[in-house]
Amino acid sequence: MKIGDRYKYVLDWFAENMPVAETELSYGNPFQLLVAVILSAQCTDKRVNMITPVIFEKFPDAASMAVASREEIFDLIKSCSYPNNKAKHLKGMADMITHRFGGVVPSDRNDLMQLPGVGRKTANVIASVVWNRPVIAVDTHVFRVARRIGLAPGAKNPLDVEIRLTHEIPEEMRPRAHHWLLLHGRYICTARKPLCSKCGLAGWCNWYLHHDGKIS
């Protein structure tokens, strides 16, 4: 099977069966989304959405969070995974946005990656969701699904997957494609027990065809 044919089928299937695909994180502006994405590392969106309303009420912008103590931030996010590190990152991120970027979340990926707690994946999420930039954010779900289906054969790390997906997926589809693969990995193509019997992509999935539909 040619990889171009696989991409066409997969993208067409998602476009028909998941026309609306967007982040499940709740936010009202770029700063709030950035806070939520930083908190979402190794934590469920459901848990993050339980935490953020109080955070956004107390710290509506970067300036208000920048003057808060790390302890204040920690107290609001302690039910999240790795609260110590995330409190440190949020404090540093807010301080840098306030003093280096004039209180405005930068739109450039390289500028975003200068912020504490913001790696390439998070920067791509912000650039894609907020500014509809043609970038692909590769988290654990996207990494798994892209390799399983056969969209990134031979990819050994998230950057390999990002490069392949970016090369193969048309610019206008990339923001949605990230969420298509992410949501598919979250609810269907799960890590331990993928729901292949419920997957409309099984017939074009390299992993499914190779394993003859058996879960090992």
QUIVENVEN-V335624 format. One record per pair of residues at least 4 apart in sequence whose C-alpha atoms are under 7 Angstrom apart, sorted by sequence separation. I is the first residue (numbers start at 0). J is the second residue. D is the distance in whole Angstrom. If there is no record, write none. Layout:
# QUIVENVEN-V335624
I & J & D
I & J & D
This chain:
# QUIVENVEN-V335624
1 & 5 & 7
2 & 6 & 6
3 & 7 & 6
4 & 8 & 6
5 & 9 & 6
6 & 10 & 6
7 & 11 & 6
8 & 12 & 6
9 & 13 & 6
10 & 14 & 6
11 & 15 & 6
12 & 16 & 6
13 & 17 & 5
14 & 18 & 5
27 & 31 & 6
28 & 32 & 6
29 & 33 & 6
30 & 34 & 6
31 & 35 & 6
32 & 36 & 6
33 & 37 & 6
34 & 38 & 6
35 & 39 & 6
36 & 40 & 7
39 & 43 & 6
42 & 46 & 7
43 & 47 & 6
44 & 48 & 6
45 & 49 & 6
46 & 50 & 6
47 & 51 & 6
50 & 54 & 7
51 & 55 & 6
52 & 56 & 6
53 & 57 & 6
54 & 58 & 6
55 & 59 & 5
59 & 63 & 7
60 & 64 & 7
61 & 65 & 6
62 & 66 & 7
63 & 67 & 7
67 & 71 & 6
68 & 72 & 7
69 & 73 & 6
70 & 74 & 6
71 & 75 & 7
72 & 76 & 7
73 & 77 & 6
81 & 85 & 6
82 & 86 & 6
83 & 87 & 6
84 & 88 & 6
85 & 89 & 6
86 & 90 & 6
87 & 91 & 6
88 & 92 & 6
89 & 93 & 6
90 & 94 & 6
91 & 95 & 6
92 & 96 & 6
93 & 97 & 6
94 & 98 & 6
95 & 99 & 5
96 & 100 & 5
97 & 101 & 5
98 & 102 & 7
107 & 111 & 6
108 & 112 & 6
109 & 113 & 7
117 & 121 & 6
118 & 122 & 6
119 & 123 & 6
120 & 124 & 6
121 & 125 & 6
122 & 126 & 6
123 & 127 & 6
124 & 128 & 6
125 & 129 & 6
126 & 130 & 5
127 & 131 & 4
137 & 141 & 5
138 & 142 & 6
139 & 143 & 6
140 & 144 & 6
141 & 145 & 6
142 & 146 & 6
143 & 147 & 6
144 & 148 & 6
145 & 149 & 6
146 & 150 & 6
155 & 159 & 6
156 & 160 & 7
157 & 161 & 6
158 & 162 & 6
159 & 163 & 6
160 & 164 & 6
161 & 165 & 6
162 & 166 & 6
163 & 167 & 6
164 & 168 & 6
168 & 172 & 7
169 & 173 & 6
172 & 176 & 6
173 & 177 & 6
175 & 179 & 6
176 & 180 & 6
177 & 181 & 6
178 & 182 & 6
179 & 183 & 6
180 & 184 & 6
181 & 185 & 6
182 & 186 & 6
183 & 187 & 5
184 & 188 & 4
185 & 189 & 6
189 & 193 & 5
194 & 198 & 6
200 & 204 & 6
204 & 208 & 6
205 & 209 & 6
206 & 210 & 6
207 & 211 & 6
208 & 212 & 6
13 & 18 & 7
26 & 31 & 5
39 & 44 & 6
58 & 63 & 5
77 & 82 & 5
95 & 100 & 7
96 & 101 & 6
97 & 102 & 4
100 & 105 & 7
105 & 110 & 6
112 & 117 & 5
117 & 122 & 6
126 & 131 & 6
127 & 132 & 5
137 & 142 & 6
145 & 150 & 5
146 & 151 & 5
154 & 159 & 5
168 & 173 & 6
183 & 188 & 6
184 & 189 & 5
188 & 193 & 4
207 & 212 & 5
26 & 32 & 5
58 & 64 & 5
76 & 82 & 6
96 & 102 & 5
105 & 111 & 6
111 & 117 & 7
112 & 118 & 5
126 & 132 & 5
127 & 133 & 7
145 & 151 & 6
146 & 152 & 6
154 & 160 & 6
187 & 193 & 6
188 & 194 & 6
195 & 201 & 6
201 & 207 & 6
96 & 103 & 6
112 & 119 & 6
127 & 134 & 6
187 & 194 & 5
39 & 47 & 6
96 & 104 & 6
38 & 47 & 6
73 & 82 & 6
151 & 160 & 6
73 & 83 & 6
112 & 122 & 6
24 & 35 & 7
111 & 122 & 6
123 & 134 & 6
187 & 198 & 7
35 & 47 & 7
123 & 135 & 6
124 & 136 & 6
151 & 163 & 6
73 & 86 & 5
123 & 136 & 5
72 & 86 & 6
108 & 122 & 6
108 & 123 & 7
142 & 157 & 6
35 & 51 & 7
120 & 136 & 5
69 & 86 & 6
120 & 137 & 6
69 & 87 & 6
108 & 126 & 7
120 & 138 & 7
142 & 160 & 7
95 & 114 & 7
24 & 44 & 6
106 & 126 & 6
137 & 157 & 6
23 & 44 & 7
54 & 75 & 7
69 & 90 & 6
92 & 114 & 5
25 & 48 & 6
92 & 115 & 5
24 & 48 & 6
31 & 55 & 7
91 & 115 & 6
137 & 161 & 6
65 & 90 & 6
50 & 76 & 6
64 & 90 & 7
135 & 161 & 6
88 & 115 & 5
65 & 93 & 5
88 & 116 & 5
64 & 93 & 6
65 & 94 & 5
30 & 60 & 7
135 & 165 & 6
30 & 61 & 7
62 & 93 & 7
134 & 165 & 7
61 & 93 & 5
61 & 96 & 6
62 & 97 & 6
61 & 97 & 6
144 & 180 & 6
42 & 79 & 7
133 & 170 & 5
42 & 80 & 6
133 & 171 & 7
135 & 173 & 6
41 & 80 & 7
134 & 173 & 6
135 & 174 & 7
141 & 180 & 5
62 & 102 & 6
133 & 173 & 5
134 & 174 & 7
141 & 181 & 5
144 & 184 & 6
61 & 102 & 6
133 & 174 & 6
136 & 177 & 6
140 & 181 & 5
135 & 177 & 6
131 & 174 & 6
141 & 184 & 7
140 & 184 & 5
144 & 188 & 7
140 & 185 & 7
128 & 174 & 7
38 & 85 & 7
127 & 174 & 5
34 & 89 & 7
149 & 204 & 6
148 & 204 & 4
149 & 205 & 5
147 & 204 & 7
148 & 205 & 5
147 & 205 & 6
148 & 206 & 6
147 & 206 & 5
30 & 104 & 6
29 & 104 & 6
37 & 116 & 6
36 & 121 & 7
33 & 125 & 7
29 & 129 & 6
6 & 150 & 7
2 & 150 & 7
20 & 175 & 6
22 & 178 & 7
21 & 178 & 6
20 & 178 & 6
20 & 179 & 6
13 & 179 & 7
9 & 200 & 7
5 & 203 & 6
